[in-house]
C-alpha cells in the first residue's frame, strides 16, 4: 500500500470515529431530559417496612417487573404524609389510619388501598420492674408503668407507632408529656428499640420490626402485652394527587400501588418471615373490606 493510501485510510478511520462519536452524542441529546425522572418513583414509607426487611424483597421485584427504580425514604408515617402534602413523594406506604383520612380529605392523596396488617406489642426488660407482663389491656400496663416510675421510651416522631401510642395513653386517661419516666427519642422504630434495650425501658413497637431486629441481635426486651384489638396495625398505600402536584410521577406511583396489592406481591407479604419466625411478619389484606 502506498504512503498516500495509508494516510488516506488513517484520515478516513479518524473521520469515521468522529462521526460515530457525533452519532452517540446526538442520540443522547435526543432522549427527553425528563426520562430519568419518569423512571424514578419516590416512595415515602414508615420505618417498619424498611427495618423489617420487607421492602428489601418487594422493591427489587417491582423494579424488575416494571422498569421503574424506587428511591425509598424511610421515615415515620406522619413525616411521609408531610412529604406527600408538599409533593415531595410520589407514593406513600403508611400505617396511621386517622392521619391518612385527614390526608385524603385534604385532597393530597388518591386511590388509598388496604395492603396488609400486623400488630403492635408492648415490650419491656426481662426484669419487668412495673410488673405488667400479661396485663389484660395496654391501658392497665401504661398506668402501672407510670405508677412505678419505670422508664418508657417513645418515638416522639409523629409516626404511625407514635400516633397509636398517644391514642393508648389517651384511652388510659393519661398525659405522659413532661414526666421524668417518659422519654422521647425522636428516632425510627429500629433505633428506638435499640435505645430501649440499652436503657432497659418499656416501649410500643410493631411486631415485625421487633422480631426482625431481635433475631439479628438479642435486644433483651420481651413481649409484655399483646393481642388486644386496639393494638391492630394497618397499612395502606396512597398515591400522591397529581391534580395538586402535577410534577409527581403519577404513572410510577400507580404502578407501585397496583403492584403491592397484586396477587404476586400479596403472596410474598403473606409468607415473609414465616420460615424464620414460624409466623409471617405481616398479613396480606388487599381486596378485603376495611
C-alpha positions as CSV (number, residue, x, y, z in Angstrom):
1,X,0.0,0.0,0.0
2,X,1.4,3.4,-1.0
3,X,2.2,6.1,1.6
4,X,-0.6,8.3,0.3
5,X,-3.1,5.5,0.5
6,X,-2.1,4.7,4.1
7,X,-2.5,8.4,5.1
8,X,-5.9,8.4,3.4
9,X,-7.0,5.3,5.3
10,X,-5.9,6.8,8.6
11,X,-7.8,10.1,7.9
12,X,-10.8,8.0,6.9
13,X,-10.7,5.9,10.1
14,X,-10.4,9.1,12.2
15,X,-13.3,10.7,10.4
16,X,-15.5,7.6,11.0
17,X,-14.6,7.6,14.7
18,X,-15.6,11.3,14.9
19,X,-18.9,10.6,13.1
20,X,-19.6,7.7,15.4
21,X,-19.0,9.9,18.5
22,X,-21.2,12.5,17.0
23,X,-23.9,10.0,16.4
24,X,-23.8,8.9,20.1
25,X,-24.0,12.4,21.3
26,X,-26.9,13.2,19.0
27,X,-28.7,10.1,20.2
28,X,-28.2,11.0,23.9
29,X,-29.3,14.6,23.3
30,X,-32.5,13.3,21.6
31,X,-33.5,11.5,24.8
32,X,-36.1,13.6,26.7
33,X,-34.5,15.3,29.7
34,X,-37.2,14.0,32.0
35,X,-36.7,10.4,31.1
36,X,-34.7,9.5,34.2
37,X,-37.2,11.3,36.4
38,X,-40.1,9.5,34.7
39,X,-38.5,6.1,35.6
40,X,-37.8,7.1,39.2
41,X,-40.5,6.5,41.9
42,X,-40.1,8.3,45.2
43,X,-41.6,6.1,47.9
44,X,-42.1,7.7,51.4
45,X,-42.8,4.9,53.9
46,X,-42.9,4.1,57.6
47,X,-39.6,2.7,59.0
48,X,-41.2,-0.6,59.9
49,X,-41.5,-1.7,56.3
50,X,-37.8,-1.0,55.9
51,X,-36.5,-2.2,59.2
52,X,-38.4,-5.5,59.0
53,X,-36.7,-6.2,55.6
54,X,-40.0,-6.5,53.7
55,X,-39.1,-3.8,51.2
56,X,-35.7,-5.4,50.5
57,X,-37.8,-8.2,48.9
58,X,-40.6,-6.3,47.3
59,X,-38.8,-3.4,45.7
60,X,-36.4,-5.5,43.5
61,X,-39.4,-7.4,42.4
62,X,-41.3,-4.2,41.4
63,X,-38.2,-2.7,39.7
64,X,-37.6,-5.9,37.6
65,X,-41.3,-6.2,36.6
66,X,-42.0,-2.5,35.9
67,X,-38.7,-1.0,34.7
68,X,-39.1,1.8,37.3
69,X,-36.5,2.3,40.0
70,X,-37.5,3.2,43.5
71,X,-36.0,5.8,45.8
72,X,-37.1,4.8,49.3
73,X,-37.3,7.5,52.0
74,X,-37.9,5.7,55.3
75,X,-39.5,8.0,57.9
76,X,-42.5,7.9,60.2
77,X,-45.9,7.8,58.7
78,X,-46.5,11.4,59.7
79,X,-43.4,12.6,58.0
80,X,-44.2,10.5,54.9
81,X,-47.6,12.3,54.7
82,X,-45.9,15.7,55.2
83,X,-43.8,14.9,52.2
84,X,-46.9,13.9,50.2
85,X,-48.6,17.2,51.2
86,X,-45.6,19.1,49.7
87,X,-45.4,17.0,46.6
88,X,-42.0,15.6,47.6
89,X,-43.0,11.9,47.2
90,X,-44.9,10.0,44.5
91,X,-46.5,7.3,46.6
92,X,-46.8,6.5,50.3
93,X,-46.9,3.3,52.3
94,X,-48.1,4.2,55.8
95,X,-49.8,2.9,58.9
96,X,-51.6,5.8,60.6
97,X,-55.3,5.4,59.5
98,X,-56.7,8.5,61.2
99,X,-54.0,10.7,59.8
100,X,-54.4,9.1,56.4
101,X,-58.1,10.0,56.4
102,X,-57.2,13.6,57.1
103,X,-54.6,13.5,54.3
104,X,-57.2,12.2,51.9
105,X,-59.8,14.7,53.0
106,X,-57.3,17.5,52.2
107,X,-57.1,16.3,48.6
108,X,-53.4,15.3,48.9
109,X,-53.8,11.7,48.0
110,X,-55.8,9.4,45.6
111,X,-56.5,5.7,45.5
112,X,-55.9,4.8,49.1
113,X,-55.8,1.0,49.2
114,X,-55.6,-1.6,52.0
115,X,-52.3,-3.5,51.8
116,X,-51.6,-5.6,55.0
117,X,-51.6,-5.6,58.8
118,X,-49.7,-6.8,61.7
119,X,-50.0,-5.7,65.3
120,X,-48.3,-3.6,68.0
121,X,-46.8,-5.1,71.1
122,X,-45.8,-3.6,74.4
123,X,-42.3,-4.6,75.2
124,X,-40.1,-4.3,78.3
125,X,-37.0,-5.6,80.0
126,X,-36.9,-9.2,81.3
127,X,-37.0,-8.0,84.9
128,X,-40.3,-6.2,84.3
129,X,-40.0,-3.6,87.1
130,X,-43.5,-2.3,86.5
131,X,-45.0,-5.9,86.7
132,X,-47.1,-5.5,83.6
133,X,-46.4,-8.9,82.0
134,X,-49.7,-10.4,80.9
135,X,-51.7,-7.3,81.6
136,X,-55.2,-7.6,80.1
137,X,-55.0,-4.2,78.4
138,X,-52.4,-1.7,77.3
139,X,-54.1,0.9,79.4
140,X,-53.6,-1.1,82.6
141,X,-50.0,-1.7,81.6
142,X,-49.3,2.0,81.0
143,X,-50.9,3.0,84.3
144,X,-48.6,0.5,86.1
145,X,-45.5,1.9,84.3
146,X,-46.4,5.4,85.4
147,X,-47.2,4.3,89.0
148,X,-43.8,2.6,89.3
149,X,-41.9,5.4,87.6
150,X,-40.4,2.9,85.2
151,X,-38.8,4.2,82.0
152,X,-40.9,4.4,78.9
153,X,-39.4,5.2,75.5
154,X,-41.5,7.0,72.9
155,X,-40.5,7.5,69.3
156,X,-42.0,11.0,69.5
157,X,-41.7,11.4,65.8
158,X,-45.4,11.7,64.7
159,X,-45.1,8.2,63.1
160,X,-47.9,5.7,63.0
161,X,-46.5,4.0,66.0
162,X,-46.3,7.3,67.9
163,X,-49.9,8.1,66.9
164,X,-51.0,4.7,68.2
165,X,-49.1,5.2,71.5
166,X,-50.7,8.6,72.0
167,X,-54.1,7.0,71.5
168,X,-53.4,4.3,74.0
169,X,-52.3,6.9,76.6
170,X,-55.4,9.0,75.9
171,X,-57.6,5.9,76.3
172,X,-55.9,5.3,79.7
173,X,-56.7,8.9,80.7
174,X,-53.0,9.8,80.9
175,X,-50.8,12.6,79.6
176,X,-47.2,11.5,80.0
177,X,-45.6,14.6,78.5
178,X,-43.1,16.1,80.8
179,X,-43.0,13.2,83.2
180,X,-39.5,12.0,84.2
181,X,-40.3,8.4,83.4
182,X,-41.3,9.3,79.9
183,X,-38.6,10.0,77.3
184,X,-38.9,10.7,73.6
185,X,-36.1,9.5,71.2
186,X,-37.2,11.3,68.0
187,X,-35.9,8.2,66.2
188,X,-37.3,5.5,64.0
189,X,-38.6,2.1,65.2
190,X,-35.3,0.2,64.9
191,X,-33.3,2.9,66.6
192,X,-35.8,3.3,69.4
193,X,-35.8,-0.4,70.0
194,X,-32.0,-0.2,70.4
195,X,-32.3,2.7,72.9
196,X,-34.9,0.8,74.9
197,X,-32.7,-2.2,75.0
198,X,-29.7,-0.2,76.2
199,X,-31.7,1.7,78.9
200,X,-33.9,-1.3,79.8
201,X,-37.1,0.6,79.2
202,X,-40.6,-0.1,78.0
203,X,-41.9,0.8,74.6
204,X,-44.6,0.2,72.0
205,X,-43.3,-1.4,68.8
206,X,-44.7,-3.2,65.7
207,X,-44.2,-6.9,65.9
208,X,-42.5,-7.2,62.5
209,X,-39.6,-4.8,63.3
210,X,-39.1,-6.3,66.8
211,X,-38.9,-9.9,65.6
212,X,-36.6,-9.0,62.7
213,X,-34.1,-6.9,64.9
214,X,-34.3,-9.3,67.9
215,X,-33.2,-12.1,65.6
216,X,-30.2,-10.2,64.4
217,X,-29.0,-9.1,67.9
218,X,-30.9,-10.2,71.0
219,X,-32.3,-7.0,72.4
220,X,-33.1,-8.2,75.9
221,X,-36.7,-7.0,75.5
222,X,-39.7,-9.3,75.9
223,X,-43.3,-9.1,74.9
224,X,-45.4,-8.0,77.9
225,X,-48.8,-7.1,76.3
226,X,-50.2,-8.3,73.0
227,X,-53.4,-9.4,71.3
228,X,-55.7,-6.5,72.3
229,X,-57.9,-5.3,69.3
230,X,-56.7,-1.8,69.9
231,X,-53.2,-2.9,69.0
232,X,-54.0,-3.7,65.4
233,X,-51.6,-2.1,62.9
234,X,-53.0,-1.5,59.4
235,X,-51.0,-0.4,56.4
236,X,-52.3,1.4,53.3
237,X,-50.7,2.6,50.0
238,X,-51.6,6.1,48.8
239,X,-50.8,7.8,45.5
240,X,-49.9,11.5,45.8
241,X,-52.6,13.5,44.0
242,X,-51.2,14.7,40.6
243,X,-54.0,17.3,40.3
244,X,-52.4,19.1,43.3
245,X,-48.8,18.3,42.3
246,X,-48.6,17.9,38.5
247,X,-44.9,17.1,38.7
248,X,-45.2,13.9,40.7
249,X,-44.6,10.7,38.9
250,X,-48.3,9.6,38.9
251,X,-47.7,6.7,36.4
252,X,-44.9,5.3,38.6
253,X,-47.0,5.8,41.7
254,X,-49.9,3.9,40.2
255,X,-47.6,1.2,39.0
256,X,-46.2,0.7,42.5
257,X,-49.7,0.9,44.1
258,X,-51.0,-1.7,41.7
259,X,-48.0,-3.9,42.3
260,X,-48.2,-4.0,46.1
261,X,-51.8,-5.1,46.1
262,X,-51.2,-7.6,43.2
263,X,-51.5,-11.3,43.8
264,X,-47.8,-11.8,43.4
265,X,-46.8,-9.2,46.0
266,X,-49.5,-10.2,48.4
267,X,-48.2,-13.8,48.3
268,X,-44.7,-12.5,49.3
269,X,-46.2,-10.5,52.1
270,X,-48.3,-13.4,53.4
271,X,-45.2,-15.6,53.7
272,X,-42.5,-13.1,54.6
273,X,-40.8,-14.1,57.9
274,X,-42.7,-17.4,58.3
275,X,-39.7,-19.6,57.8
276,X,-37.6,-17.7,60.4
277,X,-40.3,-17.0,63.0
278,X,-42.9,-19.6,62.4
279,X,-45.4,-16.9,61.5
280,X,-45.4,-14.1,58.9
281,X,-44.4,-10.6,60.0
282,X,-47.3,-9.2,58.0
283,X,-50.7,-10.4,56.9
284,X,-51.9,-9.7,53.4
285,X,-55.2,-7.7,53.2
286,X,-55.6,-6.4,49.6
287,X,-59.1,-6.6,48.4
288,X,-60.6,-7.1,51.9
289,X,-63.2,-4.8,53.4
290,X,-61.8,-2.3,55.9
